[in-house]
Amino acid sequence: MRTVAILGVLALGCSACAAGPGLALEYNYNASSCVQLQEEAALVSVEAVAATGGQDRRIVRADPKAMLTVPWPDVSRSSAPDAVSLKERMEAIEKTSRGKSCAIRFERTTGAAR
């Protein structure tokens, strides 16, 4: 009984992901609002910069209705174990953002992080 309760809590811990075949995570942000997507985009960006050893780049937007441009480092060369997961999250946020016409754009960098 205790195992079932623990598994239930763990299942609720990740509202944006669902286990797929082979235990791969599939991120689904369809239920998220544009504001929630913007917050998640900023969080994923900070995590990706940290995973690649890059320097923190501020996410700045003067007008709340303007496009949110989020820095995105080149995670393809990262040896961090969560680099693939971060990229999948970014792509899912980007796809959902386009579908909902949210003003979010990931600014990709190549090579060394700035």
C-alpha positions in Angstrom: 0.0 0.0 0.0 2.8 2.4 0.9 4.5 1.7 -2.5 1.3 2.7 -4.3 1.0 6.0 -2.4 4.7 6.8 -3.1 4.2 6.1 -6.8 1.1 8.3 -6.8 3.0 11.2 -5.4 5.8 10.7 -7.9 3.3 10.6 -10.7 1.9 13.9 -9.7 5.4 15.5 -9.4 5.8 16.2 -13.1 2.6 17.8 -14.5 4.2 18.6 -17.8 5.6 15.2 -18.6 4.2 11.7 -19.3 6.0 8.5 -19.5 6.2 7.2 -23.0 7.6 4.0 -24.5 10.9 3.0 -23.1 10.4 5.3 -20.1 11.3 8.3 -22.3 9.6 11.5 -21.1 7.3 13.3 -23.4 6.6 16.9 -22.4 3.1 18.3 -22.9 2.4 21.9 -22.1 -1.1 22.0 -23.9 -2.8 22.9 -20.6 -0.4 25.7 -19.8 -1.3 29.4 -20.4 1.0 31.7 -22.3 2.2 33.2 -19.0 3.0 29.7 -17.6 4.8 28.9 -20.9 6.9 32.0 -20.5 7.8 31.1 -16.9 8.7 27.6 -17.9 10.7 28.9 -20.9 12.7 31.1 -18.6 13.3 28.3 -16.1 14.4 25.8 -18.8 16.8 28.4 -20.2 18.4 29.0 -16.9 18.8 25.2 -16.4 20.3 24.8 -19.8 22.8 27.6 -19.3 23.8 26.0 -16.0 24.1 22.6 -17.6 26.4 23.8 -20.3 28.6 25.8 -17.9 27.6 29.1 -19.6 27.2 32.4 -18.0 23.8 33.6 -16.9 22.2 35.8 -19.6 19.3 37.9 -18.5 15.9 37.6 -20.0 14.6 41.1 -20.6 11.4 42.3 -22.0 10.4 45.9 -21.7 6.8 45.5 -22.8 4.8 42.6 -21.3 2.9 42.2 -24.7 6.1 42.1 -26.7 7.9 38.9 -27.8 9.8 37.2 -25.0 13.2 36.2 -26.3 14.8 33.5 -24.2 18.6 32.7 -24.6 19.2 29.1 -25.5 22.8 27.7 -25.3 24.1 24.9 -27.6 23.4 21.9 -25.5 24.4 19.4 -28.2 28.0 19.4 -26.9 27.0 19.2 -23.2 27.9 16.1 -21.3 25.3 17.0 -18.6 22.9 14.1 -18.2 19.9 16.3 -18.5 20.9 18.1 -21.7 18.7 16.0 -23.9 15.7 16.4 -21.5 16.2 20.2 -21.4 16.2 20.3 -25.2 13.0 18.2 -25.4 11.4 20.6 -22.9 12.5 23.6 -24.9 11.1 22.2 -28.1 7.8 21.3 -26.5 7.4 24.8 -25.0 8.3 26.3 -28.4 5.8 24.1 -30.3 3.0 24.8 -27.8 3.8 28.5 -27.8 3.5 28.6 -31.6 0.2 26.7 -31.5 -1.2 29.1 -28.9 0.3 32.2 -30.6 2.3 33.1 -27.4 5.1 35.5 -27.9 8.0 33.3 -27.0 11.2 32.8 -29.0 14.3 30.8 -28.1 17.4 32.6 -29.2 19.8 29.8 -30.1 23.5 30.2 -29.7 26.1 28.0 -31.3 29.6 27.2 -30.2 30.9 28.5 -26.9 28.3 30.0 -24.5 28.4 33.7 -24.2 
